[in-house]
């Protein structure tokens, strides 16, 4: 033990006499760790206060327009029913022909025309004067009116055909019409989705194939890297109508396509274009259109169950006054304004549900786009461009109810969090201002 004690004593004495040798600490980093919250705040600060106030006012005004459109729609339905105009229109079509499908088509076509005329004041304010006041519409009144007339004509034709089939189901399936009605509505939704990019959109907007190799090459590479055929990339000539940037996935089955608009190519950086196209490819790869069809299958089924109960209750109380046949019930075309009012109420109440479903898909596509394009700053750039007509930083309840896309702040924050996890990627190195 004596040698051990001597060694301990000697060590103690030396520790008092000799200077201590500290363990070398790692040198401080050249820059603090990347902070996603600070980076998000820096991006939001790039939007001038007056621009932000203007976009907030525009978007918040849309909350009230949602309510006014709902009440206006109920008022139009009440007018058509309460004045007996709907019943007289039904009687008129029955005098023209005895063939029920033709009666229904004629009634529905005139109904949609009346609807367009009666809602014209609100349509003028909402989609022309208000858009022009906020600098969001490039069209002249003549061009805008042409599009409105085209939309009305299409609604009369397609809506008339849809109502003809739907009322045929009502007449034949007297007890299970609500089940068949949900199925027919879903089929028409699929058909409309399929024909939209090929037959309908070209009536309102020119589309051409993207041929510029500098713009096309990166998009093709991005698509093919994610298993998406990129034989055709379409550019929508949106600038004739507005300056909004955007892209979309449209169509169904063989007509499905990914398109971007000319504003995106003109106004956004290559990184922004890549981020947006990664997002749209995400919709395609994640089968969001198929998911939406399944979602709406449930929505239609529950909606027709609601209509079955509410229509019977309203018919029992006011049907005689409105001229709706009690023996025909839901199959009487004169009840179409009531059916429309009930559908309007149902979808108005479902606004937070519908927005949450779509917003969730959009967030999934954002994350896919970040992983695919690896362009978080491009994603943030485009989010700021959307701030021209979208509120950047809403409250959580406000976003839950009214936003069908993630807010600008949340989209940028997701991108910056992704960036913080991928700082070793040369494409994701923090910009000097963010360090």
N, C-alpha and C positions, 0 to 999 in steps of 0.2 A: 504493500500500500504506500510505503514511503516515497518511491519514485513517482507514483501517480499524484500524490499530494504536492510534491515539489513541482511537478509540471503544471498543475493547476495554479499554484501560487505564482510561478514565473509568468504564466499567461496573464494573470490578473495585474501583476506589476507592469508588464509591457503594455497592457491596454491603457494604463494610466499615463505612461510616459510617451509612447509613440503615438503619432497622429492616426486617426482612423481612416480607413480606405473605403469610401462609399461605393456601392454598386452603381455602375453607370446607368442612368435613366435613359429611356429612348428619347431621341431628339424630338422636340415639338414638331407637329405637322406644319407644313408650309401654309396650310389653310384649315379653318375649322371644318368639321364634317358638314356635308351637304344637308341642308334643312329643307324638307319638302314644304313645310308651312311657310317658311320665309320666302322660298322660291315662288310659291303660289301668290303670296302677297305682293311680291315684286312684279309678277305678271299682271295682276289686277290693277296695280298702280299705274300701268302704262295707259289705261283708258282714261282720257280726260274727264273731269267731273261733269262737264256739260253733256258730253256724249253719254255717259253713264246715266245721268238724270233723265235724258231723253229716252233711252232704251227702257229704263225702269217705268217711266210714265206710259210708254207704248204697251209694254207687256202687262202692266197692272190694269190698264184700261181694258185689256182682253178679258180679265176676270169678270168685269161688269158686262161686257158684251156677251159672255157666255150666259149670264143670267137674262139679259134683255132678249137674246135670241130665243131662249127657252120660253119666256113669257110671251114674246111676239108670236111664236109658233102655236102656243096654246090659244092665243087670241084669234089667229086665223082659223084654227079648227072650230072654235066657238062660233065665229062668224058664218062659216059654211054650214054648220049644223043648225045653229039657232035661227037663221033666216030661211031655212028650208031649201037653200040653193043646192045643197048636195042631193037632196031627194028629188028636186026638179030636174037636175042633170041626169040622174039615174032614169027617171021617167022618159026624158027626151031620148036617151040612147036606146031605150026599149021600144020606142015608137019607130026608130030608124031600122031596127033589125030584130029578128027573133032569135038569132044565134047568140047564145050567152057569151062565148068567148069574145066575140066582136063587141058586144055590149060593154063588157068589162074593159077591153082595150080602149074603146072610145072614151068611156068615163074616165079611166085613169089618165089618158093623154090630156084631156081637158083639165082634169084636176091638177096635174103637174104644171100646166100652163097658168091656171089661176093662182097656184101657189107662187110661181115666179113673179107674177104681176103684183100680188098682194104683199109680197116680201121685198119688192123692189126698193122702197125707201131705205130699209135697213141694209140691203145689199149695197146700194149706192154709197151709203155712209161708211160701212164696214170695209168694203173691198176696193173702193175707189178714192173717195175724198179723204178718208183717214190715212190710207196708204200714201197718197200724194202728200198730205200734210207732213208726214214723218219722213218723206224722201225715200220711200221704199218701193215706189211703183214708177217704172219708166214709160209705161204705155200712155198713149193719148186716150182721150175719152172714146174716140171712134174705135180704136183697137180693142180697148177694154169691152166696149159694148158688143163688138163682134164675137168676142170669146164668150160673153154671157149668153148671147143668142144661140151660139153653137152648143153651149152646155145645156141650155133649156131644151133645145131640139133633141139632143141625145137623151136627156132625162125623160122626155115624153115618149120616145121610142123604146128605150131599154126599160124604163120604169113601167111603161104600158105592157110590155111583154112579161115582165116579172109579175105584175099584178094579175095578168090574165092567167098565168099558171097557178099563182097562189090562190086566187079565188076559185079556180077549178078544183083545187085540193079542198078548199072549204066546203064546196058544194057536195063533193063525193064522200069525204071522210067526216061525216057529221059529228062523230064523237071523238075521233083521234086527230082532228085537224091540226091541233097545236103541235103534236109530235111531227106530223108530216110537214107542217109549215116551217118548223125549225130546220128540217132536212132540206127542203126546197130553198130556203134562204141561204143555207150554207153552200148549196150547189151554185146558186147565182153568184155568191161571193167569190167562189173559186173561178167561175167562168169570167167574171169581171176582172179578177186579178190577172188571169191568163191573157186576156185580150187588151188590157190597158196599155202596155208598152208598144204593141204592134199596131193597133187600130185606133186607139183613142188619143193617146198622148201626141202623136204626129199631127193631129188636127189643131192643136194649140201651140205646139212648140216644135221647131225644126230640130232634127237630130242627124248628126253625121258621124262617120267613123273617124276615130283618132288616128292620124297618119304620121304626125310629127315624131320621128324616131327618138328625139331627146325626151319627150314626154311619155311616149308609148313604151319605150324599152324598160324603164324601171317598173312600170305598172304590170307589164307582161311577166317580168321576172318575179315580182311579188305574188302575182296570181298563181303562176305555175309552181312556185315553191310551196304553195299551200293546196295544191291539187285542184286548182280551178282552171278550166279551159279559158284561154284569153284570145280566141280567134278574132273576136269582134269587141272593140271597146268603143262605146258610144258617148258622144259629147252632145249635151242638150244646149240649145241656144237660149239659155235663160236670160241673158243680158237684155234681150228685147223687152222683157217684162220687169225685171228687177236686177239689183246688184248683189243679191244674196248668193253666198257660196254654198255649194252642197253637192251631194251625190246620192244615189239610191240604188237599192236592189228592187227590181220589179219583175212582174210576170210570174208564171207558175209552170213547172215542167219544162217543156221544150221552148217556151217563150221567156224563161227567166234570163235576165241580163243585168249586168252592173253598168251603171252610167254615171258620169260626172258632168257637171255643167261648166260652161265656158268661163264663168266668173271664177271658179276654183282655179282653173288653169291660168287665168289672167292675174288674179289678185294674190294668190298664195305662193309661197316658196315651194321648191321641189320637196322639201321635208314635209310641209303641210299637205301637199297632194298625196304623198306616200302615206301619211298618217290616216287621211280620210279614206283612201282606197283600201288600206288595211282594215279599217273599220267596216267598210261595205263588204269586203271579202269575208269578214267574220260573220256577217249576217248570213251569207251564203253557206259557208262551211258549217256553221252551227245550226243550220236548218230552221232559221227563225220564221220563215214564211210558213213552213209546215206546222210549227208550234203555234203560230198565230191562228191558223185554220182550226186546229184542235181546240184552242182556247175559245174561239168564237162559236164553235159547235156547242160548247157548254153555255155560253152567253145567250145564244139564240134559244136553246132549250128552256132555260130558266125564264127568258123574256117571254116566250110564247105561253108558258105556264102562267105568268103574271097577266098577260093579255087575256087569257081564257077567263080568269076570275074577274078582272076589272071590267072587261067588255060586257060580260053578263050582268054585272051589277049596274053599270051605267045604262045598259039597254032596258033593264027592268024599271029604272027610275025615270029616264028621259027619252027613251026610244020612240014612244008615241009622239012626243012633241017634235022630235027631230025628223020624223017620217021614215025611220028605219024599221023594216019589216020584222016583227017579232017571230014570225014563222021561219024566216030565212036566217035571222040572227047574224052571225059573223059573215055569212055568205052574201049578204046584201051589200053591193058596192057603195050604197049611200052611207055606209058606216066607215068608209075609208078615212075620213078626217078624224073620227074617233080612234081608229086603229093607229093612225099616225101620231095623234096626241099622246096615246098611251106609250108608244114606242119612244117618243121624244122624252117623256117623263122618265121612263126606265133608263135610258142611256144618260140622261142628265144626272140622275142619282148615282149612276155607276162611274161618273167621271173620275173619281180617285182610283177606282179599281182598274179601269182601262188605262189610265195614265201610268199607274204603277207597273202594270204588266209590260207596257211598251218601254217605259223607262228602264226596267230591269234588262230587257233585251238590248237596249242601247248601251247600257253599262257593260254588259258582256261583250258586245261588239267592240267597245272602246278598249277593253283589256286585250281582246284578241288582236286588235289593230296595233296596239303597242308592242306585243310580242312578235307580231309579223313584220311590221315596218321598222321597229326600233327607233322611232322618231318621237320621243316625248315632247320635245320643244315644238315640233311641227304640230302635234295635237294641241298644245297650248296656244299656238299662234292662231289656229282655226277657231278655237273656242272664243278667243277675243274678237275675231271677225263676226262670229254669231252674236256678239254683244250688241250689234247694231239694232237687233229687234228682239233680243231675249234678255231678261234680267239676269245679271251675272251672279248675284249673291243673295238669294232669297232665304227666308227662314225655313226651318225643316218642315213645318206644317204646310207652309205655302208651297214648297216644292212637292210635297206628297200629294196635295190636292190638284195643283194646276200644271205641273210640269210633265210632259210626255217624253222628255229627254233629261238626263242629268243636267243640273245647273252648270254654268260656266265655271264657277269656282270648284265644284266637285270634279268636273272633268279635268281641269288643270291639276288639282290636287292628286288625282289618281295618276296622272302622267308624271308628276314630280316624285311621287312615292315609287313608281316604277323606275324612274331615273336613279333615285337614291340606291336602289338595289342592283343597278347595272352600271356603276361608275367606271368599272374597268373596261367597259365597252367603249372604244374610241368615239363612236357616234354619239355617246351619251355623256361625255365629259362635261362638267359644269361650265357654263359660260363664265368669263371673267367677272361679270357683274354679280354673279350668284355665289362666288367663292368667298 
